[in-house]
Amino acid sequence: MDNALLRERAALLRRLHDRTRILVLPNAWDVASARVVEKAGFPAIATSSAGVAAVLGYADGERISRAEMLEMVARIARAVRVPVTADLEAGYGGAAQTVEAALQAGAVGMNLEDAAAGGGLVPIAAQVEQIKAARAAADRAGVPFVINARTDVYLARIGEEQGRFAHAVERARAWLAAGADCAFVPGVRDADTIGRLVRAIDGPINILAGPGTPDVPTLAALGVARVSAGSATMRAALTAGLRAAEEMRDRGTYAFAENILTHAEVNALLTPAK
């Protein structure tokens, strides 16, 4: 993908974070799922690192190599006409090199998390340097690459519950000051805390959707810039496959095959437009 197209897609993705509307991202994990999301009318594709890893036979948590992860990202980016932002976990040991590789793959944004390899969180100062390095790499390429910097304070239940809000705000503010475009705070589901985070961070924030998360209109009213599903969409698809297998095993019936995409529709979904 040439730099002009990368710049165009990156600029569009950045505009989608301007908080004039909420960016909704049902994450994809392969080309077919990305095309489904695009066909449904979403303006961008976000990949799920756990989803891509699972497709290729790995558990989540940087057990898959950066090269294998980005090979799938590249396949997705070639197959769609909308911006692709890739979940690249903790940056695979070097955020600058990972941004360069992501751009080569056709991605114009990335998630960068602060979970430490041995548990806990990367120190703030060290993570700030990773975000600055990522931003510098994008600037050298001349692409307004969108960095969605994540903190796992809530998701990993770091520290005492009463201290998590201030801890998450401190980290999110530091990420934005270091050059991130959006702060990702997964693990928060109650509307009051989400609203307080939006006001305290005072920048675009991403919420991870799941059971109990406020619906999209409510999140939009709270000022959330972006909501994504993470690996939930992939797990929903696997669950549907498991239920189909169980139906055939236990009842010998095929109700699961009613009202699904036809063979021809899937082929059409994956046939490049002329």
C-alpha positions, 0 to 999 in steps of 0.5 A: 500500500503506497504512502498516499493511501496510508496517509488518507486512511490514517487521516480518516481514522484520526477524524473518527476519534474527534468525539463528534460521534462515537466510533463503534468497532466490532473487532475482526480476526481474519479476512472474512470477518473483516469483510463482514464488518465492512459490509455491515457499514462500519467505517473502520476495521479493528483487529483482535489480537486474541482473535488472530492468535486463536485462528493461527493456533495460539493462546492470547498474550504475545505467544504469536510472533509479530510477523505472524500477527501482521501477516494476517493484518496485511491480508485484512488491509488488502481486502477492505477499503476502510482504515485498519487499526491493529491490536498489537498487544504490548508492542512486541518488545519495540513500539517503533519497529512495530509501528514501522511493520504495521505501516508496511502491513497497511495498518494505520493505527494500533493498540499498545497495552501496558501489561508487563510480561511477568504480570502487573503493569509497565512503569509509567515512564517506560511506557511513555517512552514506548508511546513517544517512540511509536509516535516518532516512527509514524512521524518519520513515515509521514503518516498520522498513525492512530495510537490507541494506548491502553492501560489495564489498571481495571482489567487486571484489577491492579491495586486496591479498588478505591485507588484504580480510578486515579491510577487509570487517569494518571496513566491515560493522561500520560499516554495522551501527553506522550502522543497517543490519540486515544486512551483505552481503559478496558474493564470498566462497565458502569456508566458512572465510572465511565463518565468520570473517566471521560471528564477526568482524562479529558481526551478521547477514550476507548471502552471495551464492550461486554455484558453489562456495558452501557449501550452505544447511545449511552456511551456516546452521551457520556462522551466516549470516543470509541467502543470496541468488542475485542475478542468477543466477536470471535468468541461469539462465532466460536460459540455458534460453531460449538452449538452447531456441533453439539446440536448435530451430536445430541439431536442429529438436527441442523437448525443451526443452518437456517437463516445463515449466509449462503455459500454464494454470499460468502463467495461474493463477500470474498470476491474482489470488486472489479 
